[in-house]
């Protein structure tokens, strides 16, 4: 099994919202062999049998379109580099439903961060920050 190819297919399919027409369409585009391999790959990831491979080309084009997971989209969206903004806008044009979901998720994260930072008791604020550390992590853009 080509794990890099399966990771690309997995990212393309699962970057869409669950139970959405977009995800159903992407699953329908797969051949039976790829669908079976994707299920095996997904089961392997869930069970820990397979570790996710590192994909060096984050702006890879495959299966006819640009795929990007939420963390990649978030990092590129925050960048002020023109080439990153072009990639983001192209992704958003090709995947409008996914882009809307990503934007909503980003707004929810900002709101949660603001609520946590508004806690006046320092100890409670630090406890909430520790519980929600993923909201406060810095992204590195390569």
TORKOL-4160 file (C-alpha; in steps of 0.2 Angstrom, whole numbers, padded with zeros to 4 digits, m for minus):
142
<pt num="1" X="0000" Y="0000" Z="0000"/>
<pt num="2" X="0006" Y="0017" Z="m0005"/>
<pt num="3" X="0004" Y="0027" Z="0012"/>
<pt num="4" X="0008" Y="0044" Z="0004"/>
<pt num="5" X="m0005" Y="0041" Z="m0009"/>
<pt num="6" X="m0018" Y="0035" Z="0004"/>
<pt num="7" X="m0014" Y="0050" Z="0015"/>
<pt num="8" X="m0017" Y="0062" Z="0001"/>
<pt num="9" X="m0034" Y="0053" Z="m0003"/>
<pt num="10" X="m0038" Y="0053" Z="0016"/>
<pt num="11" X="m0035" Y="0072" Z="0017"/>
<pt num="12" X="m0045" Y="0075" Z="0002"/>
<pt num="13" X="m0060" Y="0065" Z="0008"/>
<pt num="14" X="m0059" Y="0069" Z="0026"/>
<pt num="15" X="m0056" Y="0088" Z="0025"/>
<pt num="16" X="m0074" Y="0090" Z="0021"/>
<pt num="17" X="m0088" Y="0091" Z="0034"/>
<pt num="18" X="m0095" Y="0074" Z="0040"/>
<pt num="19" X="m0111" Y="0069" Z="0031"/>
<pt num="20" X="m0110" Y="0083" Z="0018"/>
<pt num="21" X="m0114" Y="0081" Z="0000"/>
<pt num="22" X="m0096" Y="0086" Z="m0004"/>
<pt num="23" X="m0089" Y="0072" Z="0006"/>
<pt num="24" X="m0101" Y="0060" Z="m0002"/>
<pt num="25" X="m0096" Y="0066" Z="m0019"/>
<pt num="26" X="m0077" Y="0064" Z="m0015"/>
<pt num="27" X="m0080" Y="0046" Z="m0009"/>
<pt num="28" X="m0091" Y="0042" Z="m0025"/>
<pt num="29" X="m0076" Y="0048" Z="m0036"/>
<pt num="30" X="m0065" Y="0035" Z="m0029"/>
<pt num="31" X="m0063" Y="0018" Z="m0038"/>
<pt num="32" X="m0068" Y="0002" Z="m0028"/>
<pt num="33" X="m0049" Y="m0002" Z="m0025"/>
<pt num="34" X="m0045" Y="0015" Z="m0018"/>
<pt num="35" X="m0061" Y="0015" Z="m0008"/>
<pt num="36" X="m0056" Y="m0002" Z="0000"/>
<pt num="37" X="m0038" Y="0004" Z="0002"/>
<pt num="38" X="m0045" Y="0020" Z="0011"/>
<pt num="39" X="m0055" Y="0010" Z="0023"/>
<pt num="40" X="m0040" Y="m0001" Z="0027"/>
<pt num="41" X="m0029" Y="0015" Z="0029"/>
<pt num="42" X="m0043" Y="0023" Z="0040"/>
<pt num="43" X="m0044" Y="0007" Z="0051"/>
<pt num="44" X="m0026" Y="0006" Z="0052"/>
<pt num="45" X="m0024" Y="0024" Z="0058"/>
<pt num="46" X="m0038" Y="0022" Z="0071"/>
<pt num="47" X="m0030" Y="0006" Z="0078"/>
<pt num="48" X="m0013" Y="0013" Z="0078"/>
<pt num="49" X="m0007" Y="0000" Z="0066"/>
<pt num="50" X="m0002" Y="0014" Z="0054"/>
<pt num="51" X="0007" Y="0030" Z="0058"/>
<pt num="52" X="0003" Y="0045" Z="0047"/>
<pt num="53" X="0017" Y="0048" Z="0034"/>
<pt num="54" X="0025" Y="0065" Z="0033"/>
<pt num="55" X="0020" Y="0074" Z="0017"/>
<pt num="56" X="0033" Y="0087" Z="0012"/>
<pt num="57" X="0024" Y="0096" Z="m0001"/>
<pt num="58" X="0009" Y="0104" Z="0008"/>
<pt num="59" X="0003" Y="0113" Z="m0008"/>
<pt num="60" X="0002" Y="0096" Z="m0017"/>
<pt num="61" X="m0011" Y="0095" Z="m0031"/>
<pt num="62" X="m0018" Y="0078" Z="m0033"/>
<pt num="63" X="m0035" Y="0071" Z="m0039"/>
<pt num="64" X="m0038" Y="0086" Z="m0049"/>
<pt num="65" X="m0038" Y="0099" Z="m0035"/>
<pt num="66" X="m0029" Y="0107" Z="m0021"/>
<pt num="67" X="m0031" Y="0099" Z="m0004"/>
<pt num="68" X="m0028" Y="0107" Z="0013"/>
<pt num="69" X="m0032" Y="0102" Z="0030"/>
<pt num="70" X="m0038" Y="0114" Z="0043"/>
<pt num="71" X="m0021" Y="0117" Z="0051"/>
<pt num="72" X="m0013" Y="0120" Z="0035"/>
<pt num="73" X="m0027" Y="0132" Z="0030"/>
<pt num="74" X="m0026" Y="0141" Z="0046"/>
<pt num="75" X="m0007" Y="0144" Z="0045"/>
<pt num="76" X="m0007" Y="0150" Z="0027"/>
<pt num="77" X="m0022" Y="0161" Z="0031"/>
<pt num="78" X="m0013" Y="0170" Z="0044"/>
<pt num="79" X="0002" Y="0173" Z="0033"/>
<pt num="80" X="0005" Y="0189" Z="0025"/>
<pt num="81" X="0015" Y="0182" Z="0010"/>
<pt num="82" X="0006" Y="0185" Z="m0006"/>
<pt num="83" X="0010" Y="0167" Z="m0013"/>
<pt num="84" X="0001" Y="0160" Z="0003"/>
<pt num="85" X="m0014" Y="0171" Z="0001"/>
<pt num="86" X="m0015" Y="0165" Z="m0017"/>
<pt num="87" X="m0015" Y="0147" Z="m0012"/>
<pt num="88" X="m0028" Y="0150" Z="0001"/>
<pt num="89" X="m0040" Y="0159" Z="m0011"/>
<pt num="90" X="m0038" Y="0145" Z="m0024"/>
<pt num="91" X="m0042" Y="0132" Z="m0011"/>
<pt num="92" X="m0057" Y="0142" Z="m0005"/>
<pt num="93" X="m0064" Y="0144" Z="m0023"/>
<pt num="94" X="m0062" Y="0125" Z="m0026"/>
<pt num="95" X="m0069" Y="0120" Z="m0010"/>
<pt num="96" X="m0082" Y="0133" Z="m0004"/>
<pt num="97" X="m0091" Y="0122" Z="0009"/>
<pt num="98" X="m0074" Y="0116" Z="0017"/>
<pt num="99" X="m0068" Y="0134" Z="0017"/>
<pt num="100" X="m0084" Y="0140" Z="0026"/>
<pt num="101" X="m0082" Y="0126" Z="0039"/>
<pt num="102" X="m0064" Y="0131" Z="0042"/>
<pt num="103" X="m0069" Y="0149" Z="0044"/>
<pt num="104" X="m0083" Y="0145" Z="0056"/>
<pt num="105" X="m0071" Y="0134" Z="0066"/>
<pt num="106" X="m0058" Y="0148" Z="0066"/>
<pt num="107" X="m0071" Y="0160" Z="0073"/>
<pt num="108" X="m0076" Y="0148" Z="0086"/>
<pt num="109" X="m0058" Y="0146" Z="0092"/>
<pt num="110" X="m0056" Y="0165" Z="0092"/>
<pt num="111" X="m0072" Y="0167" Z="0103"/>
<pt num="112" X="m0066" Y="0153" Z="0115"/>
<pt num="113" X="m0049" Y="0161" Z="0116"/>
<pt num="114" X="m0057" Y="0178" Z="0120"/>
<pt num="115" X="m0068" Y="0170" Z="0134"/>
<pt num="116" X="m0053" Y="0161" Z="0142"/>
<pt num="117" X="m0043" Y="0177" Z="0142"/>
<pt num="118" X="m0057" Y="0187" Z="0150"/>
<pt num="119" X="m0056" Y="0176" Z="0165"/>
<pt num="120" X="m0050" Y="0188" Z="0179"/>
<pt num="121" X="m0044" Y="0174" Z="0191"/>
<pt num="122" X="m0026" Y="0171" Z="0185"/>
<pt num="123" X="m0026" Y="0153" Z="0192"/>
<pt num="124" X="m0043" Y="0148" Z="0183"/>
<pt num="125" X="m0037" Y="0157" Z="0167"/>
<pt num="126" X="m0021" Y="0147" Z="0167"/>
<pt num="127" X="m0031" Y="0131" Z="0170"/>
<pt num="128" X="m0042" Y="0134" Z="0156"/>
<pt num="129" X="m0027" Y="0138" Z="0145"/>
<pt num="130" X="m0019" Y="0122" Z="0149"/>
<pt num="131" X="m0036" Y="0112" Z="0145"/>
<pt num="132" X="m0037" Y="0121" Z="0128"/>
<pt num="133" X="m0019" Y="0122" Z="0124"/>
<pt num="134" X="m0022" Y="0118" Z="0105"/>
<pt num="135" X="m0031" Y="0135" Z="0104"/>
<pt num="136" X="m0015" Y="0144" Z="0110"/>
<pt num="137" X="m0002" Y="0135" Z="0100"/>
<pt num="138" X="0008" Y="0145" Z="0087"/>
<pt num="139" X="0009" Y="0139" Z="0069"/>
<pt num="140" X="0025" Y="0138" Z="0059"/>
<pt num="141" X="0024" Y="0142" Z="0041"/>
<pt num="142" X="0037" Y="0134" Z="0030"/>
